[in-house]
Amino acid sequence: MNKVHVKTGDEVVVINGKYHGQKGKVLAVSPAEGKVIVEGINIITKHVKPRRMGETGGLVKAESALYADKVQLVCPECGKATRVGHVVEDGKKFRVCKKCGAKFE
């Protein structure tokens, strides 16, 4: 079982590659592959064939998966890209910003 440091709905920033520095929201996470799909990042063009009568085909733009190690979580408190730490309080485990110490939900 592989673990990924981000969850669906998190705000992330791409740290290298073609989309370096761009921010987006995580739409899906695949821990088995170690990949994430981020809104507006890694856009590809798919050729779609019409499947039913009256349905249109053509070119469709969609987000493609990228490796989770290419993204960093954006802290909601300080607004900076940060690594994620963990802390346990009252039997609950929280993710913590390594730069300012703020807790994530």
N, CA, C and O atoms as CSV, one atom per row, in Angstrom:
chain,resi,resn,atom,element,x,y,z
A,1,MET,N,N,0.842,-1.186,0.000
A,1,MET,CA,C,0.000,0.000,0.000
A,1,MET,C,C,0.885,1.248,0.000
A,1,MET,O,O,1.751,1.403,0.861
A,2,ASN,N,N,0.666,2.115,-0.952
A,2,ASN,CA,C,1.435,3.354,-1.058
A,2,ASN,C,C,0.635,4.497,-0.463
A,2,ASN,O,O,-0.595,4.508,-0.514
A,3,LYS,N,N,1.352,5.459,0.104
A,3,LYS,CA,C,0.704,6.633,0.658
A,3,LYS,C,C,1.076,7.858,-0.165
A,3,LYS,O,O,2.184,7.954,-0.695
A,4,VAL,N,N,0.141,8.788,-0.264
A,4,VAL,CA,C,0.353,10.033,-0.983
A,4,VAL,C,C,0.118,11.166,0.011
A,4,VAL,O,O,-0.799,11.091,0.829
A,5,HIS,N,N,0.932,12.204,-0.053
A,5,HIS,CA,C,0.880,13.285,0.928
A,5,HIS,C,C,-0.248,14.291,0.709
A,5,HIS,O,O,-0.424,15.200,1.520
A,6,VAL,N,N,-1.009,14.144,-0.366
A,6,VAL,CA,C,-2.119,15.063,-0.637
A,6,VAL,C,C,-3.431,14.290,-0.682
A,6,VAL,O,O,-3.451,13.082,-0.915
A,7,LYS,N,N,-4.532,15.016,-0.452
A,7,LYS,CA,C,-5.864,14.427,-0.498
A,7,LYS,C,C,-6.688,15.150,-1.549
A,7,LYS,O,O,-6.312,16.229,-2.008
A,8,THR,N,N,-7.805,14.560,-1.925
A,8,THR,CA,C,-8.730,15.194,-2.852
A,8,THR,C,C,-9.264,16.485,-2.228
A,8,THR,O,O,-9.694,16.498,-1.075
A,9,GLY,N,N,-9.228,17.569,-3.007
A,9,GLY,CA,C,-9.708,18.863,-2.516
A,9,GLY,C,C,-8.608,19.783,-2.022
A,9,GLY,O,O,-8.863,20.964,-1.785
A,10,ASP,N,N,-7.381,19.273,-1.858
A,10,ASP,CA,C,-6.261,20.102,-1.410
A,10,ASP,C,C,-5.814,21.076,-2.489
A,10,ASP,O,O,-5.920,20.782,-3.680
A,11,GLU,N,N,-5.316,22.228,-2.076
A,11,GLU,CA,C,-4.710,23.206,-2.987
A,11,GLU,C,C,-3.229,22.878,-3.088
A,11,GLU,O,O,-2.537,22.810,-2.072
A,12,VAL,N,N,-2.734,22.672,-4.316
A,12,VAL,CA,C,-1.331,22.306,-4.504
A,12,VAL,C,C,-0.673,23.215,-5.541
A,12,VAL,O,O,-1.349,23.892,-6.316
A,13,VAL,N,N,0.660,23.212,-5.536
A,13,VAL,CA,C,1.437,23.937,-6.529
A,13,VAL,C,C,2.409,22.942,-7.177
A,13,VAL,O,O,2.980,22.088,-6.498
A,14,VAL,N,N,2.588,23.063,-8.496
A,14,VAL,CA,C,3.501,22.178,-9.222
A,14,VAL,C,C,4.915,22.705,-9.033
A,14,VAL,O,O,5.165,23.893,-9.236
A,15,ILE,N,N,5.848,21.828,-8.644
A,15,ILE,CA,C,7.199,22.289,-8.308
A,15,ILE,C,C,8.227,22.089,-9.418
A,15,ILE,O,O,9.325,22.638,-9.331
A,16,ASN,N,N,7.904,21.320,-10.458
A,16,ASN,CA,C,8.821,21.223,-11.595
A,16,ASN,C,C,8.077,20.793,-12.854
A,16,ASN,O,O,6.935,20.338,-12.792
A,17,GLY,N,N,8.736,20.943,-13.985
A,17,GLY,CA,C,8.132,20.550,-15.246
A,17,GLY,C,C,7.498,21.709,-15.987
A,17,GLY,O,O,7.719,22.875,-15.662
A,18,LYS,N,N,6.704,21.364,-16.990
A,18,LYS,CA,C,6.074,22.343,-17.880
A,18,LYS,C,C,5.135,23.302,-17.142
A,18,LYS,O,O,5.011,24.465,-17.525
A,19,TYR,N,N,4.479,22.821,-16.096
A,19,TYR,CA,C,3.498,23.621,-15.361
A,19,TYR,C,C,4.061,24.154,-14.047
A,19,TYR,O,O,3.303,24.419,-13.113
A,20,HIS,N,N,5.380,24.314,-13.963
A,20,HIS,CA,C,6.071,24.791,-12.753
A,20,HIS,C,C,5.467,26.094,-12.236
A,20,HIS,O,O,5.310,27.057,-12.986
A,21,GLY,N,N,5.126,26.114,-10.929
A,21,GLY,CA,C,4.623,27.323,-10.291
A,21,GLY,C,C,3.121,27.517,-10.361
A,21,GLY,O,O,2.594,28.431,-9.727
A,22,GLN,N,N,2.415,26.683,-11.113
A,22,GLN,CA,C,0.969,26.851,-11.239
A,22,GLN,C,C,0.243,26.150,-10.101
A,22,GLN,O,O,0.636,25.065,-9.672
A,23,LYS,N,N,-0.820,26.784,-9.619
A,23,LYS,CA,C,-1.611,26.234,-8.518
A,23,LYS,C,C,-2.899,25.626,-9.054
A,23,LYS,O,O,-3.409,26.029,-10.099
A,24,GLY,N,N,-3.410,24.651,-8.318
A,24,GLY,CA,C,-4.675,24.030,-8.685
A,24,GLY,C,C,-5.202,23.172,-7.557
A,24,GLY,O,O,-4.518,22.933,-6.561
A,25,LYS,N,N,-6.427,22.714,-7.728
A,25,LYS,CA,C,-7.099,21.891,-6.729
A,25,LYS,C,C,-7.006,20.428,-7.152
A,25,LYS,O,O,-7.183,20.109,-8.328
A,26,VAL,N,N,-6.730,19.543,-6.204
A,26,VAL,CA,C,-6.616,18.114,-6.494
A,26,VAL,C,C,-8.016,17.547,-6.738
A,26,VAL,O,O,-8.892,17.637,-5.878
A,27,LEU,N,N,-8.215,16.959,-7.929
A,27,LEU,CA,C,-9.504,16.376,-8.285
A,27,LEU,C,C,-9.579,14.897,-7.928
A,27,LEU,O,O,-10.628,14.405,-7.512
A,28,ALA,N,N,-8.448,14.183,-8.094
A,28,ALA,CA,C,-8.423,12.750,-7.806
A,28,ALA,C,C,-7.019,12.337,-7.401
A,28,ALA,O,O,-6.033,12.940,-7.823
A,29,VAL,N,N,-6.943,11.290,-6.568
A,29,VAL,CA,C,-5.663,10.755,-6.104
A,29,VAL,C,C,-5.649,9.259,-6.365
A,29,VAL,O,O,-6.623,8.561,-6.084
A,30,SER,N,N,-4.531,8.768,-6.907
A,30,SER,CA,C,-4.361,7.339,-7.131
A,30,SER,C,C,-3.126,6.870,-6.371
A,30,SER,O,O,-2.021,6.921,-6.911
A,31,PRO,N,N,-3.289,6.410,-5.117
A,31,PRO,CA,C,-2.136,5.992,-4.321
A,31,PRO,C,C,-1.389,4.796,-4.910
A,31,PRO,O,O,-0.175,4.684,-4.744
A,32,ALA,N,N,-2.103,3.905,-5.595
A,32,ALA,CA,C,-1.463,2.726,-6.179
A,32,ALA,C,C,-0.427,3.119,-7.228
A,32,ALA,O,O,0.633,2.500,-7.322
A,33,GLU,N,N,-0.736,4.149,-8.014
A,33,GLU,CA,C,0.186,4.629,-9.048
A,33,GLU,C,C,1.072,5.748,-8.546
A,33,GLU,O,O,2.097,6.047,-9.159
A,34,GLY,N,N,0.690,6.385,-7.419
A,34,GLY,CA,C,1.437,7.530,-6.910
A,34,GLY,C,C,1.200,8.779,-7.738
A,34,GLY,O,O,2.089,9.619,-7.881
A,35,LYS,N,N,-0.015,8.900,-8.290
A,35,LYS,CA,C,-0.331,10.017,-9.169
A,35,LYS,C,C,-1.534,10.795,-8.660
A,35,LYS,O,O,-2.352,10.283,-7.895
A,36,VAL,N,N,-1.621,12.052,-9.107
A,36,VAL,CA,C,-2.753,12.914,-8.788
A,36,VAL,C,C,-3.237,13.605,-10.056
A,36,VAL,O,O,-2.473,13.777,-11.005
A,37,ILE,N,N,-4.501,13.997,-10.071
A,37,ILE,CA,C,-5.052,14.813,-11.154
A,37,ILE,C,C,-5.378,16.164,-10.553
A,37,ILE,O,O,-6.135,16.259,-9.587
A,38,VAL,N,N,-4.794,17.226,-11.139
A,38,VAL,CA,C,-4.956,18.579,-10.619
A,38,VAL,C,C,-5.729,19.415,-11.632
A,38,VAL,O,O,-5.458,19.372,-12.832
A,39,GLU,N,N,-6.696,20.175,-11.127
A,39,GLU,CA,C,-7.559,21.003,-11.966
A,39,GLU,C,C,-6.745,22.034,-12.756
A,39,GLU,O,O,-6.010,22.831,-12.172
A,40,GLY,N,N,-6.881,22.015,-14.084
A,40,GLY,CA,C,-6.223,22.991,-14.943
A,40,GLY,C,C,-4.746,22.727,-15.217
A,40,GLY,O,O,-4.089,23.541,-15.865
A,41,ILE,N,N,-4.214,21.610,-14.738
A,41,ILE,CA,C,-2.802,21.278,-14.911
A,41,ILE,C,C,-2.675,20.018,-15.764
A,41,ILE,O,O,-3.500,19.110,-15.662
A,42,ASN,N,N,-1.640,19.962,-16.607
A,42,ASN,CA,C,-1.332,18.801,-17.447
A,42,ASN,C,C,-2.497,18.488,-18.387
A,42,ASN,O,O,-2.989,17.360,-18.425
A,43,ILE,N,N,-2.930,19.494,-19.140
A,43,ILE,CA,C,-4.056,19.361,-20.056
A,43,ILE,C,C,-3.628,18.582,-21.299
A,43,ILE,O,O,-2.601,18.877,-21.910
A,44,ILE,N,N,-4.431,17.585,-21.660
A,44,ILE,CA,C,-4.170,16.808,-22.876
A,44,ILE,C,C,-5.393,16.921,-23.784
A,44,ILE,O,O,-6.477,17.300,-23.339
A,45,THR,N,N,-5.207,16.590,-25.054
A,45,THR,CA,C,-6.295,16.585,-26.010
A,45,THR,C,C,-6.627,15.138,-26.357
A,45,THR,O,O,-5.778,14.394,-26.847
A,46,LYS,N,N,-7.863,14.756,-26.098
A,46,LYS,CA,C,-8.305,13.395,-26.393
A,46,LYS,C,C,-9.178,13.407,-27.639
A,46,LYS,O,O,-9.982,14.318,-27.841
A,47,HIS,N,N,-9.008,12.377,-28.474
A,47,HIS,CA,C,-9.869,12.195,-29.634
A,47,HIS,C,C,-11.031,11.313,-29.205
A,47,HIS,O,O,-10.838,10.146,-28.864
A,48,VAL,N,N,-12.249,11.877,-29.221
A,48,VAL,CA,C,-13.419,11.150,-28.741
A,48,VAL,C,C,-14.316,10.800,-29.914
A,48,VAL,O,O,-14.657,11.648,-30.739
A,49,LYS,N,N,-14.689,9.530,-29.968
A,49,LYS,CA,C,-15.557,9.034,-31.026
A,49,LYS,C,C,-17.003,9.060,-30.541
A,49,LYS,O,O,-17.265,8.693,-29.395
A,50,PRO,N,N,-17.950,9.483,-31.380
A,50,PRO,CA,C,-19.349,9.468,-30.943
A,50,PRO,C,C,-19.815,8.024,-30.731
A,50,PRO,O,O,-19.599,7.168,-31.588
A,51,ARG,N,N,-20.449,7.761,-29.599
A,51,ARG,CA,C,-20.877,6.396,-29.263
A,51,ARG,C,C,-22.354,6.152,-29.579
A,51,ARG,O,O,-22.735,5.033,-29.921
A,52,ARG,N,N,-23.178,7.174,-29.469
A,52,ARG,CA,C,-24.611,7.017,-29.719
A,52,ARG,C,C,-25.037,7.902,-30.885
A,52,ARG,O,O,-24.314,8.808,-31.300
A,53,MET,N,N,-26.194,7.624,-31.386
A,53,MET,CA,C,-26.759,8.421,-32.471
A,53,MET,C,C,-27.027,9.834,-31.957
A,53,MET,O,O,-27.651,9.997,-30.908
A,54,GLY,N,N,-26.569,10.850,-32.671
A,54,GLY,CA,C,-26.793,12.237,-32.286
A,54,GLY,C,C,-25.710,12.806,-31.382
A,54,GLY,O,O,-25.662,14.017,-31.166
A,55,GLU,N,N,-24.848,11.958,-30.853
A,55,GLU,CA,C,-23.758,12.408,-29.994
A,55,GLU,C,C,-22.615,12.921,-30.870
A,55,GLU,O,O,-22.326,12.349,-31.921
A,56,THR,N,N,-21.971,13.999,-30.433
A,56,THR,CA,C,-20.875,14.553,-31.221
A,56,THR,C,C,-19.534,14.024,-30.724
A,56,THR,O,O,-19.338,13.804,-29.529
A,57,GLY,N,N,-18.639,13.829,-31.645
A,57,GLY,CA,C,-17.277,13.417,-31.321
A,57,GLY,C,C,-16.361,14.608,-31.468
A,57,GLY,O,O,-16.821,15.750,-31.496
A,58,GLY,N,N,-15.071,14.356,-31.562
A,58,GLY,CA,C,-14.119,15.435,-31.790
A,58,GLY,C,C,-13.024,15.463,-30.749
A,58,GLY,O,O,-12.744,14.463,-30.088
A,59,LEU,N,N,-12.407,16.625,-30.613
A,59,LEU,CA,C,-11.297,16.789,-29.687
A,59,LEU,C,C,-11.807,17.342,-28.358
A,59,LEU,O,O,-12.541,18.330,-28.328
A,60,VAL,N,N,-11.415,16.699,-27.267
A,60,VAL,CA,C,-11.832,17.110,-25.933
A,60,VAL,C,C,-10.586,17.348,-25.091
A,60,VAL,O,O,-9.684,16.511,-25.056
A,61,LYS,N,N,-10.537,18.480,-24.418
A,61,LYS,CA,C,-9.411,18.773,-23.523
A,61,LYS,C,C,-9.745,18.251,-22.132
A,61,LYS,O,O,-10.851,18.450,-21.630
A,62,ALA,N,N,-8.765,17.574,-21.509
A,62,ALA,CA,C,-8.978,16.998,-20.179
A,62,ALA,C,C,-7.677,17.017,-19.398
A,62,ALA,O,O,-6.592,17.060,-19.977
A,63,GLU,N,N,-7.797,16.983,-18.063
A,63,GLU,CA,C,-6.613,16.921,-17.212
A,63,GLU,C,C,-6.087,15.498,-17.178
A,63,GLU,O,O,-6.855,14.538,-17.116
A,64,SER,N,N,-4.777,15.376,-17.221
A,64,SER,CA,C,-4.130,14.080,-17.138
A,64,SER,C,C,-3.410,13.969,-15.800
A,64,SER,O,O,-3.123,14.977,-15.153
A,65,ALA,N,N,-3.121,12.739,-15.394
A,65,ALA,CA,C,-2.460,12.509,-14.107
A,65,ALA,C,C,-0.992,12.907,-14.170
A,65,ALA,O,O,-0.359,12.809,-15.222
A,66,LEU,N,N,-0.456,13.355,-13.043
A,66,LEU,CA,C,0.973,13.594,-12.918
A,66,LEU,C,C,1.425,13.031,-11.576
A,66,LEU,O,O,0.617,12.848,-10.665
A,67,TYR,N,N,2.718,12.760,-11.464
A,67,TYR,CA,C,3.231,12.140,-10.251
A,67,TYR,C,C,3.045,13.053,-9.046
A,67,TYR,O,O,3.236,14.266,-9.127
A,68,ALA,N,N,2.669,12.441,-7.925
A,68,ALA,CA,C,2.387,13.190,-6.699
A,68,ALA,C,C,3.628,13.884,-6.158
A,68,ALA,O,O,3.509,14.898,-5.469
A,69,ASP,N,N,4.820,13.361,-6.452
A,69,ASP,CA,C,6.030,14.003,-5.946
A,69,ASP,C,C,6.382,15.271,-6.709
A,69,ASP,O,O,7.342,15.955,-6.356
A,70,LYS,N,N,5.623,15.595,-7.748
A,70,LYS,CA,C,5.831,16.837,-8.488
A,70,LYS,C,C,4.974,17.978,-7.957
A,70,LYS,O,O,5.063,19.103,-8.449
A,71,VAL,N,N,4.143,17.694,-6.950
A,71,VAL,CA,C,3.298,18.741,-6.372
A,71,VAL,C,C,3.576,18.887,-4.881
A,71,VAL,O,O,3.954,17.933,-4.201
A,72,GLN,N,N,3.378,20.115,-4.392
A,72,GLN,CA,C,3.528,20.403,-2.975
A,72,GLN,C,C,2.259,21.076,-2.482
A,72,GLN,O,O,1.642,21.868,-3.194
A,73,LEU,N,N,1.884,20.755,-1.272
A,73,LEU,CA,C,0.687,21.314,-0.661
A,73,LEU,C,C,0.874,22.804,-0.371
A,73,LEU,O,O,1.949,23.229,0.050
A,74,VAL,N,N,-0.173,23.589,-0.597
A,74,VAL,CA,C,-0.146,25.015,-0.277
A,74,VAL,C,C,-0.849,25.192,1.074
A,74,VAL,O,O,-1.997,24.783,1.250
A,75,CYS,N,N,-0.139,25.805,2.016
A,75,CYS,CA,C,-0.678,26.027,3.354
A,75,CYS,C,C,-1.790,27.081,3.287
A,75,CYS,O,O,-1.579,28.151,2.715
A,76,PRO,N,N,-2.970,26.803,3.858
A,76,PRO,CA,C,-4.048,27.795,3.836
A,76,PRO,C,C,-3.759,29.006,4.728
A,76,PRO,O,O,-4.322,30.077,4.502
A,77,GLU,N,N,-2.895,28.858,5.735
A,77,GLU,CA,C,-2.566,29.960,6.643
A,77,GLU,C,C,-1.547,30.915,6.027
A,77,GLU,O,O,-1.815,32.108,5.883
A,78,CYS,N,N,-0.362,30.380,5.659
A,78,CYS,CA,C,0.711,31.256,5.160
A,78,CYS,C,C,0.720,31.376,3.639
A,78,CYS,O,O,1.380,32.265,3.102
A,79,GLY,N,N,-0.001,30.498,2.929
A,79,GLY,CA,C,-0.105,30.586,1.478
A,79,GLY,C,C,1.134,30.143,0.724
A,79,GLY,O,O,1.254,30.412,-0.471
A,80,LYS,N,N,2.065,29.465,1.401
A,80,LYS,CA,C,3.308,29.011,0.770
A,80,LYS,C,C,3.261,27.514,0.510
A,80,LYS,O,O,2.559,26.774,1.200
A,81,ALA,N,N,4.018,27.074,-0.497
A,81,ALA,CA,C,4.170,25.647,-0.760
A,81,ALA,C,C,5.009,25.065,0.371
A,81,ALA,O,O,6.048,25.619,0.730
A,82,THR,N,N,4.559,23.953,0.924
A,82,THR,CA,C,5.223,23.415,2.095
A,82,THR,C,C,5.198,21.895,2.109
A,82,THR,O,O,4.366,21.266,1.456
A,83,ARG,N,N,6.120,21.319,2.861
A,83,ARG,CA,C,6.081,19.895,3.139
A,83,ARG,C,C,5.053,19.665,4.242
A,83,ARG,O,O,4.662,20.599,4.943
A,84,VAL,N,N,4.621,18.423,4.387
A,84,VAL,CA,C,3.584,18.105,5.354
A,84,VAL,C,C,4.168,17.279,6.488
A,84,VAL,O,O,4.840,16.274,6.259
A,85,GLY,N,N,3.902,17.716,7.718
A,85,GLY,CA,C,4.268,16.945,8.892
A,85,GLY,C,C,3.003,16.396,9.530
A,85,GLY,O,O,1.894,16.757,9.135
A,86,HIS,N,N,3.169,15.523,10.515
A,86,HIS,CA,C,2.015,14.951,11.199
A,86,HIS,C,C,2.178,15.121,12.699
A,86,HIS,O,O,3.285,15.021,13.227
A,87,VAL,N,N,1.072,15.377,13.380
A,87,VAL,CA,C,1.075,15.498,14.828
A,87,VAL,C,C,-0.203,14.841,15.355
A,87,VAL,O,O,-1.259,14.931,14.729
A,88,VAL,N,N,-0.096,14.182,16.509
A,88,VAL,CA,C,-1.247,13.526,17.118
A,88,VAL,C,C,-1.635,14.292,18.374
A,88,VAL,O,O,-0.818,14.480,19.275
A,89,GLU,N,N,-2.905,14.737,18.429
A,89,GLU,CA,C,-3.434,15.439,19.590
A,89,GLU,C,C,-4.782,14.841,19.959
A,89,GLU,O,O,-5.670,14.729,19.113
A,90,ASP,N,N,-4.933,14.461,21.209
A,90,ASP,CA,C,-6.173,13.881,21.720
A,90,ASP,C,C,-6.629,12.671,20.900
A,90,ASP,O,O,-7.825,12.483,20.680
A,91,GLY,N,N,-5.696,11.872,20.459
A,91,GLY,CA,C,-6.020,10.667,19.698
A,91,GLY,C,C,-6.355,10.909,18.240
A,91,GLY,O,O,-6.707,9.966,17.531
A,92,LYS,N,N,-6.256,12.155,17.769
A,92,LYS,CA,C,-6.519,12.468,16.364
A,92,LYS,C,C,-5.220,12.870,15.688
A,92,LYS,O,O,-4.382,13.551,16.279
A,93,LYS,N,N,-5.063,12.438,14.438
A,93,LYS,CA,C,-3.855,12.750,13.674
A,93,LYS,C,C,-4.148,13.916,12.729
A,93,LYS,O,O,-5.121,13.881,11.976
A,94,PHE,N,N,-3.314,14.934,12.772
A,94,PHE,CA,C,-3.473,16.110,11.920
A,94,PHE,C,C,-2.268,16.265,11.016
A,94,PHE,O,O,-1.155,15.879,11.373
A,95,ARG,N,N,-2.500,16.837,9.837
A,95,ARG,CA,C,-1.385,17.239,8.982
A,95,ARG,C,C,-0.990,18.647,9.403
A,95,ARG,O,O,-1.845,19.460,9.754
A,96,VAL,N,N,0.320,18.935,9.366
A,96,VAL,CA,C,0.838,20.211,9.858
A,96,VAL,C,C,1.770,20.826,8.814
A,96,VAL,O,O,2.555,20.125,8.176
A,97,CYS,N,N,1.669,22.155,8.649
A,97,CYS,CA,C,2.574,22.909,7.778
A,97,CYS,C,C,3.952,22.953,8.427
A,97,CYS,O,O,4.072,23.310,9.599
A,98,LYS,N,N,4.991,22.592,7.679
A,98,LYS,CA,C,6.344,22.593,8.214
A,98,LYS,C,C,6.915,24.007,8.342
A,98,LYS,O,O,7.901,24.214,9.048
A,99,LYS,N,N,6.294,24.989,7.656
A,99,LYS,CA,C,6.827,26.356,7.699
A,99,LYS,C,C,6.218,27.178,8.835
A,99,LYS,O,O,6.938,27.865,9.559
A,100,CYS,N,N,4.883,27.111,8.994
A,100,CYS,CA,C,4.256,27.966,10.015
A,100,CYS,C,C,3.617,27.165,11.155
A,100,CYS,O,O,3.248,27.741,12.179
A,101,GLY,N,N,3.484,25.854,10.990
A,101,GLY,CA,C,2.928,25.023,12.058
A,101,GLY,C,C,1.407,24.932,12.069
A,101,GLY,O,O,0.836,24.358,12.995
A,102,ALA,N,N,0.741,25.485,11.061
A,102,ALA,CA,C,-0.731,25.452,11.004
A,102,ALA,C,C,-1.217,24.035,10.734
A,102,ALA,O,O,-0.553,23.261,10.044
A,103,LYS,N,N,-2.389,23.701,11.286
A,103,LYS,CA,C,-2.975,22.369,11.087
A,103,LYS,C,C,-3.897,22.381,9.876
A,103,LYS,O,O,-4.593,23.362,9.617
A,104,PHE,N,N,-3.890,21.270,9.136
A,104,PHE,CA,C,-4.825,21.059,8.032
A,104,PHE,C,C,-5.937,20.153,8.526
A,104,PHE,O,O,-5.752,19.410,9.490
A,105,GLU,N,N,-7.066,20.208,7.889
A,105,GLU,CA,C,-8.182,19.306,8.231
A,105,GLU,C,C,-7.998,17.998,7.537
A,105,GLU,O,O,-8.824,17.097,7.687
